[in-house]
């Protein structure tokens, strides 16, 4: 093993400038893959951390005889922002406090997040601070907040406060924006909220859309400059090297380069974490520490990436081990079988079936990942078929060269376009899920409503009218019926933010345990989530295009190095450089058009079960922009590698490697 490693190191150092360039390309590919893989892992860890820190606000009910406190959670609104309001009444002394608090708030005491405390100081008291007990608020620590800009307040109440009466004694308790009514609890452990679970599911789907191209890209990185390496290894086999020695040399070379690339990727991810923390999701950015996956996940990634690259490199040695003479003589390898296409169609067809059968999200994500991977499985077979068709119909030298190249080595031709083709799948999938703005319509913001028991509704309405008039807020107060309760609605004449906030403040406490809310408030959470879906779509597509562009550029340069001797012989035979360049473009754009379009359709098929609202104009724009960027990226990658083609053909006389 030691001799194999030393020989591999000698071959790597002695490969000249081309050999060094190939190693650098592989290192860069692995670094990009590692960085984005850490981002995918970190994203899931971050959403999990957020859900854990928010869980204490979602009380888990217990029997009243076992309860140590009563807790309620609801939403307040100020300046078009949501405030998470938690009210607590202690039933037994010595209760462990919620996360981020040093102790449980005493009756009449208020704790605020730093952002809310700052906002309360900035705004006039009648807009915000007047809704809470007087006095200087205590500060909630990071352990109790989803993000640093979150608005959270915790208010202490007495056990006999009507606002803390449990629903069993208040059958009229219903509120469209309440998180939880007064609930007896055994401790502030809580549970993950529904919204947090939705975000985790979306993050898991996004991970599949990001990781699958990374796996393909990482495997392709092991096959960069493959032709040149196979020639060297075949020569070693012909002079007596054993299959085990050949495999050991290949794996050692791949693992050494991949390990360096993985370390570089870790460094890049660490440097970009503060920038990633600025991406707003769920109402704000992230704590930078949330994006750190943890020691064990990072170690697993740093170990898995070189192992994947090493296995991919070893898997490509079949021809060298079995038929070294055929590799040395550049014989065309055996063609691939149609079973690849059948497997892809079966995997894609399973996605809507699984969704229609009502399977869990875990099953859906697994099937989606398999369908995504199946495109990479069928890609080389389709490229080979296209190559035979192009060769048969070619009327010009460039198309003939492109067709022959696609036929002789479809895997290499597929590697050049696989990144963009897989991005087409992502774009098609997300294109259906890109919601348009204004999906919830324009709900009135100046109609503030309070629900009250029917017997007290008249009194509440009169008090509301009196309070608003005393505060100088012009409004019309009306009553409407909703089952066993009545709705008191204050229709404000002016609907600017300051007036609405003042009205909310004066109506606070009018019905114990309730906040004055507008129809627009009930849509606010859904609108925020749709905005986050748009943000997530942009992030996932940006990551996918980064992978695709890097893949196209690196594999295009690697392909030129692989075929350096072939290009040299063609130049000696009198082939113009322009013909070689056109052949190279055709070899890329033909399979990209077919497989890229097919991947987009496959993505649309897989995303259709989740697009219950239909296709929006925003989604079509996103899809069109992605297609334009994809083709533009591949064309740009080809243009950037043109100087390398000119360089390797400047001295066309072939030399032994």
N, C-alpha and C positions, 0 to 999 in steps of 0.2 A: 504493500500500500504506500509506503514511504517513497519507494522508487517511482511509483506512478504519479504521486503528487509532484515530486521533483521534476519529472519529465514533462508533466503538464505545465509547470511553471516555466520551464525552459522554452517550451513551444509557444507559450503566451508572450514571453519577452522577446523571443526571436521571430515573431510574426511580422516585424516591421511596422511601418506607419499604419498600414491597413489593418493589421492585427490589433494594434493599440486602439484604432478608431472603433473597431467592432466591440472591443471590451468596454470602451467608454459609452457606446450606444446601449449596450446591455445594462451597464451600471445606471445610466440615466433612466432607462425604462423601469428598472426595478425601484429606483428612488421615487419616481412618480407613482408607481403602484402602491408602494408602502405608505407614502404620504396620504393618499386618498383612502386606502384601506383603514388607516388609523382614524381618519376623519369619519368614515362610516361607523366604526366601532364606537368612537367618541360620541357621535350623535345619539346613539341608542343609550349609552351610559348617561348622557346629559339629560335626556328625557326621563329616564328612570330616577335620576337624582331630583329633578324637579317634582315628579309625582310623589316621591318620598317626603320632600319638605312641605308639600301642600296637604299631605294626607291628614294631618291633625285637625284641619278645618272641616273635615267630613266625618262627623261623629258616628261611632258604632253604638247603636242603642243597647241598653242593658235594662234589667228589671229595676224598678224604682228602689227596691229594698237593697240592691247591691250598688246603687249609684253613689258616686262621690261628688258629682257636679251635674249641672244641666248646662248644655251648650246649644247655641243656635248660630246659624251662619246665613247671611243674606247680603245682597248687593246694594250699595249706595252709588250715586253717580254725581260727578262734579266735573264741569268743564269738558264734557264729552269723554270722560274717563271713568272707569269702574273702580270702586273701592270695595274691597272684601271686608265686610264688617262681621266680627265674631263677638258674641255676647256670652258671658260665663257667669254662672251663679254657683258658688261652692256650697256643698251640702255637708261635707265632713272636713275637718281641719287636716293639714299635712298632705294635701294633694300635690303630686308632682306637676310642675308647670308645663305649659305647651312649649314646643321647641322655639328657641329664640327669646324666651322670656325667663327672667331670673326667678319669678314667682308668679302665682296666679293673681290676677288683678283683684284688688279689693273693691267692694261696692263703691261706685262713683269714680273709680280710677280708670284711666284710658292709656293704652299703649299704642304707639303708632310706628309704622315703618319709617325709615329716614326720609323717603321721598314724600310720604303723606305729611309728615311733620313739617317739612320744608314748604309744601304747598299750602298747608294750613296757616303758616306764617305769612306767606306771600299774598293770599287772597283775603279780602275783607271778611270779618268774622261772620257776617250774615250770609256768606256764600258757602262756608264749609265748617269752620271751627265751632259755630253755634249749634251744630248737630250733636256735639259730644259734650260730656261733662266738663266743667271749667277746670282750669289748672294746667300746669306744664305736663305734657304727656311724656311717659317713659318711652324708650326706643326699643323696638323689636330687632333682634339680631338676625344675621344672615341665615341661621339655621331654620328660621320660621318663614322665610321668604322664597318665592319662586325665582325672582331676579331682583337686582338692586333697585330698579325703578318701580317696583310693584307698590301699589297703594293698599295698605292693610291697617285695620284698626281692631284692637281687642278692648272691649269695655266690660268692667266688672259690674254685676247686678246683685241684688239681694234675692234670696230664694223665693220670697213671696211677691216679687215684682211680677205684675201681670204679663209683662213682655216675655217672661221665662216660663209661663204656664205651658205644660206639655200639651200636645194636640188632643190627648184623650179628654181633657177638660175644655178644649176649644175646638169643637167639631167643624167650625167654620174656617179653620186654618187652610188657606190656599193662597199661593202667591206665585205668579209665573216666573219671577226672577229669584225666588228664594233658593238657596243651596240646601239648607236643612232647617226644619222647624226646631223649636226647643226639644232637646233630646236628652234623656238621662244617660250618663256615660260612666264607665268604670275607670276611665283614664283617657288622656289625650293621645291615644295611639292612632285612631282614625283609619281611613281606607282611601285607596286611590279613587279620585273622582272620575266621573264618566268622561269629561273632557280630556283629562290627563290620559285615560286609556285610549281614547281616539287618537291623540297625538302619538302615543307609543305605537299603535298599529300603523299609522301613516309613516312613522320613522322606519318601521320594519320593512314596509313595502319599498320605501326609498332606498333602504340598504340593499335590497335585492337588485334594484335597478342600477345601483352604483357598483356593487361587488362583482356581479357577473362579468361586466366588461373588464374589470380589474383582473379577474382570474384568467380571462382570455389573453389580456395584455401581458400578464406575468408569464403565462405559458409561452407566448410568442417571444418574449424576451430571451428565453433560453434557446430559441432557434435562430436568433440573429446571427448573421454571417455563417449560416449552417452549411452552405455548400463548401466554403473554404475549409471549415473544420472537418467535414466529412472526407474531403480529399486527403487531408493529413492523416486522419485516423485510418482510412482505408489503406494508405501506403504503409502505415505501421502494422496493420493486420497482415499485409502481404509479405512483410519481412519477418514475421514471426510473433508479433504481439498477440497475446491471448484475448478472448472476448472480455474476460474479467478485467484485464489491464486497460483495455480500451474504455470500458464503462467507468472504471475508477478514475481515469484521467479526465474523461468528459465531466463526470459529476464533480470532481474536485475543482476543475476550472470554473464550472458554472456556480458552484456554491461559494467559492472565494469572491468572485465578482458580485454575486447576488448579496452576499453578506455586507460588502462595502456599500452597495446600493441601498440596502435596507437601513443601514446606519445613517446614510445621508438622508433618506426619507424621514427617519425619526427626527433628525435635526431640523429639517424643513417644517415638519408638522409642529414641532415645539415653537419655532419662530412665528408661525402663522396663527397660533392659537388665540392671541389677543385680537387679531383681525376677525377671526371666525366668531369670537364672542360678541362682536358688534352686530351680527345678523339678527334682526328683530323677529322673534317668534313668540306667540302667546302674550303679546303686549309689551315685550321688552327684550333686551339682549340676554346674555348669559354670564354667569360667573365663570371666569376663565378656568378655574379648577374643575368645573363640571365637565369640560371638554377633554380632560385628561382621562384616558380609558382605565388607568390603573396599572400597577406594576405587572400583574400576571397577564392581562390582555395584551399589553405592549410586548412582553417577553414572548407570548404565543405568536404574535404577528411577526416579530423579528426572527423567530425560529421557523414559522410556517412558510414565509416567503422564500428563503433560500432552499428549503426542502422542496417546495413546489417547482422552483426553477430547476433544481437538480433532477427531480423526477421527470420533468418535461424534456430536459436534455437527454436523459437516459432513454426515454421512450422513443426518441427520434433516431436511435442508433440501430434499429433493426436491420436496415439495409447494409450498414457498415459491418455488423457482426455476421450476418448471414451471407452476404454477397459483396465482399470488399472489391472484387475484381469489377463487378458491375458498376459500383460507385466510381472507381478509378477511371473506367471507360465512359462515364457519364451516361449510362443507359437510363432510359425512362422507367421509373418505378411502376409497379402494377397499379392499375386504376382502382378507384374506390367503388363501393357497391351502392346500389340504390336504396339499401336498407336505411341509410342515413336520412334520406328524404322522407321515407315512411315514418321513421321515428320522430322527425320534426313535426309532421302533420298530426301524428297521434298526440304528441305533447301539447301542441297548440289547441287541438280539439278538446283536450281534457280541461282546459281552463274554464270555459263557460259551463261545462258540465258540472264541475266541482262547485262553481258559484251557484248554479241553479239548484243543486242538491242541498244547499244550505249548510255546507261543511264549515267548520270553524276557520278563523282567520289564519291559524297556524298552517292548516292543510292548504289553504288557498295560496299562501306565500310560498310554500314548498313547491306546489305545482307550477306557480308562476315562474319560479327560479329555474325549474327543469325545462319549461317551455322556452325561456330565454336562452338557456344553454344549448338547446337543440338547434337553434339557428346557427350557432358556431359549428355544430356537428355537421349540418347539411351544407354549410357554405362552400367548403372545398369541392364537394361533389358537383354542386351547381356550377362552380367556376370551371371545372373540367368539361362539363357538357357545353358550356358557353364557348370554351376554347375550341372544341371540335367544330362547332357551328361557325365560329368566326373564321377558322382556317379554311373550311369548305367554301365559304362565300367571299373570301378575300379577293380583292382586285388590285390592291396596292401592297407594296412591300411592308409598309408599317403595320397594316392590319394582319398580314400573314405572320410577321414576327410576333405580334401580340398574341394571336391565336395559338401559335406553336408553343409560346412560353406558358400560356394558361393551361394548355393540354399537358405539357411535360411536367410542370410543377404547380398544380393548382393550389396546393397548401401555401406556397410562398405568395402567390398572387392574392389569395384570400387574406393572408396576414396583413397585407398593405391596406385593405379596405375594411377589415373586420371591425375596427374601432368605430368607424363612421356608420357602418351598417347596423351595428348593435345600438348606436346612439339613435338611429332611425326608429328602432323598436321603442326606446325610451320616449322619444318625441311623440310617437303614435299613441303610446299608453297614456302619457300625461296630457296630450292634446285634448283628449276627451274629458279630462278631469280639471282643466283650467277654467275656473268659474269666471263669469263676467261680473263686472261691477254692477251694483244696484240689483242684485238677485232678489233681495227681500223687498224691493220697492222703497217708496218714500213714506215710512210710517210717521205720524205726527209726533213732534218732539215737545210741543207745548201743551199737551193734554196729560196732566199729572193725575194719576188715579190711585185711590185707596179703597181697599175692600173692607167692609164692616158688617157686623151682624145686622140683619134687617131691623131689629128692634131699636138699634142705636144709630141707624143711618141718618135720620133726620138731624139728630143732635150733632153728629160728626160733620154733616154738610154745613150747618149753621156756624159751627166753630171754625171750620175751614174758611168760610167766607169772611168771618170776623178777623181771623189772623191775617189773611191776605190783604184785606183792606187796611188793617193797622200797619202792615209793612209797606204799604204803597204799591202793591202789585195788583194791577188791573186784571181781573179774571171773572169768568162766569162759572159758578158752581152748579153742577147738575147731578141728578141721581138716575141710576139705571139699575135694573135687576139682573142678577146672575144666580139662578138657583135659589139656595137658602141664604144668600147674602146680597147686599147691594153695593154698587160701585159708586163712590163719590169721585167725580171728575171735575178738576179745575182747569178750564180752558183759558189759557193765558192770552191776553191781547198782544203783548210783546213776546217774542220767542227767541231773543238773544240769549247767549249762554249765561250772562250775569243774572238776568231776570229769572231764568229757569232755576238756577242754583239758589237764589234767594227764596223762591217759592218752595223748593224742596226743603230748605232749612226751616221755614216757618210751619210747614206741614209735618215735620218730624215729631214723633211722639204723640201725634193726634190719635192714632190707633196703635196701642202698645205692640211693639215687635214688628211693625211694618214700616216700609219706606214708600214714599210717593214715587211711582214709576210711570213712564210713558210707554206707548206702544213701540217707540223706537228703541227703548231700553231692552225689551225682550228680544229684539233682533240683533242687539249689539254683539253678543257672544258669537252668534252664528256668522255675522259679518267679519268679525275678527278672525275666526277660523278659516273662512274662505280667503281672506287676505293672506293668512299664513300658508294656505295651500298654494296660492300664487307664488309666494316667496319660496316655498319648498320646491315648486316646479322650476323656478329660475335657478336655484342652487343645484338641484340634481342635474338639470340640463347643462349648467356651466361645468360641473364636474365631469359629466359624460363627454362634453366637447373637449375639455382639457385632455382627457384620456384619448379620445379619438384623434385629436390633432397631434398629440405626442406620438401615438401609435403610427399614424400615417407618415409623419416626418422621419421617425427612427427607422421604421421598416423600409421606407423608400431608400434611405441612405444605405441601409444594410443590404438591400437587394442589389444595389449597384456594386457594392464591394464583393458580394457573392459571385456576380457575373462579370467581374473585372476581366478575366481571361476571355470570356465569350465576346464581350464588347471589343476587346482588343483584336480578336481574330476577325470580327465583322468589319472593323475599321481597316484592317490590312487587306480585306477582300474588296474594299472600295465603298463600303456603305457610308453615306453621309451621316454626320452627327445628328442632323435634323430628323432623319428617318428613325434613328435609334430613339431619339427623344419622343417622337410622335408614337412610336410603338409602345414606349413605356407609358405614355399617357393613356393610350387605348387599353392597355393591359389593366389599368386601374379603373378608368371611367366606365368601361363596359360592365364588369361585374358589380361595380358600385351602383350603377343605375338599376340593374336587375335585383340584386340582393338588398340594396338600400330601400327600393320601393316595396319589395316583399316584406322586409322587416317592419316598415311603417304600417303596412296592412296587418301584419301579425300583432303589432302593438295595439292597433285600433281594436282588433278582435279581443285581445286579452283585457283591454280597458273598458270594453262595452258593458260588462256586468256591473261595473261601479259607476257608470255614467247615467244614473237614473234621471237626471235633469236634462238630458239631451246634449247636443254639441253646441257650444257657445261660439260666438264670433271670436272671442279671445283665444279659444283653443285652436281655431283654424289659423289665426295669425301666428300663434306660437309654432304650430306645425309647419307652416310655410317658411317662417324664419329659420327653423331648424334645418329644413331641407336645403335652403340656400346657404346657410353657414356650413353644413356638412360638405356639400360639393365644393364650396369655396375653400374650405380647409384642406381638402385633398389636393385641389389644384395648386394651392399655395405651397403645400409640402413638396409636390413635384417640382415646382419652380425653384424652391430653395435647394433642392438636391441636384439641380442641373449643373452647377459648377463642379460638383463632385464627379458627375458623368464626364464632363469635359476633362477633368484632371486625370481620371483613370484611362482615358483614351488618348491623352496627349502623347504618350509613348506606347503605341499599340503592340510593340514587340513583346510576345508572351515570355514570362520568366518562370522558372520553377519555384513553387512555394516551399 
